[in-house]
Amino acid sequence: MKHLRVLEAAGIVVTRWSGREKLHFLNPVPIRLIHNRWIHKYAEHQVSALADLKAELEAKTCRQTRKRA
């Protein structure tokens, strides 16, 4: 419960009461802001490398199918 209080104080988790139940939901806005600030700059290189790999593999497959035809 201590961890939930910390996340709630940071605005990452939103708490709602439904009768006697205490429901916790993730708030996507601060999570996206954290992603954009800390993770995005590192993930961008990996995504571009995967896109290049995909293009290269598709071109190779296309060349192989042309040779067979």
N, C-alpha and C positions, 0 to 999 in steps of 0.2 A: 504494500500500500504506500510505502514511503516513495517508491519510484514513481508511482502514478501521481502523487502530490507534486513531485518535482516537475514531471512532464506537464501537469496541469498548470503549474505556476509559469512555465515557459510558454504556455499557449499551444503546445503541440497536441495535447489531449483535452477534449471538451467533455465535461461531465453533465449528464442529465438525469434527473430523478424521474422514475416512472413507478408511482406507488412506493413500495418499499425497496424496489430495485434501483441500484445506482449503475447507470449505463455509461460506458466510456467510448468515445469516438475519436478517431484521429482527425486533426485539423490539417487539411492538405496545404494550406497557404504557407505556414511557417516551414513545413517540410520542404516545399518547393524552393523557398528562399534559401534555406540551408543548402539544398542541392545546387542551386545556381551559384552560390558564393563559394562553396568548398569542393564540390565533386565535379561539376560541369567542365571545368578547365582540364581535368585529368581524363575524363571520359571522352572528350571530343577527339583526341588522337586515336583512341581505340575504335571509335565508331567509324572514323574515316578510313582506318586500316581495314576494318571489316568490309566496308563498302568497296574499297579497292580490290580486296580478295574476291568478293562476290563478282565484280565485273570481270576480273581475270579468269575466274573459273567458268563463267558463262561464255566468255569469248572462246576459251579452250574447248568447251563442249560444242559450241557452234561450229568451230573449225573441224572437229572430229566428225560431226554429222554430215558436213559437206563432203569430206573425203569418202565416206561410206556411200554417198548417193551417186 
